[in-house]
Amino acid sequence: MVLPGARVLVVDDNVVNRVVLRRLLARADISPSSIVEASCGESAFEAYQEILTSHGTISLILMDLIMPGVDGWEACERIRRLEAQRAHGSGAYIAAVTSEDISPGSFALQRCWDCGMDAVMGKAVNLDNIIELLRLACTLSDGEQSCRHAVAHEACTPGAAAVRSSLEAESQRLPGRLQQILCSDC
């Protein structure tokens, strides 16, 4: 198992995409009872609040960007604000899973970093992508996320340079179109 006890929130308005992600997570040894689904940003935020109340933590959020009502960017911003208000440790690892243009310099990619997402992955997703995200979520769940939010530069710590260096080394190994955010001000 990549991340023992992992709890994952899968957010996508397309039921087929949620099923695909759920199956990939199951193939990565994530228990079906540890996977929560939401079909829009509003329900994702509500599910996140409920998970924090009942379980205390969530390991990974796989977030679609384009959804009716509250989109993935706004849902991420709400989650990050809630984490800041609750002083909720390092917070959830949030990865966009999208068919939007996420090439370097694209509007969608910049919005992901601006709202506090940790990674961006293009659809179609494969098992290697999911395992890498789970591994990153596990690696960063030990307090090494102090410098990962693009909108929370004030959260950077003196040790962030070492974290950044290790993340830069890790980013060279990321599969496919998966990209790791690094805090440039640290």
Secondary structure by P-SEA (a helix, b strand, c coil): ccccbbbbbbbcccaaaaaaaaaaaaaaccccccbbbbccaaaaaaaaaaaaaccccccccccccccccccaaaaaaaaaaaaaaaccccccbbbbbcccccccccaaaaaaaaacccccccccccaaaaaaaaaaaaaaccccccccccccccccccaaaaaaaaaaaaaaaccccbbbbbcccc
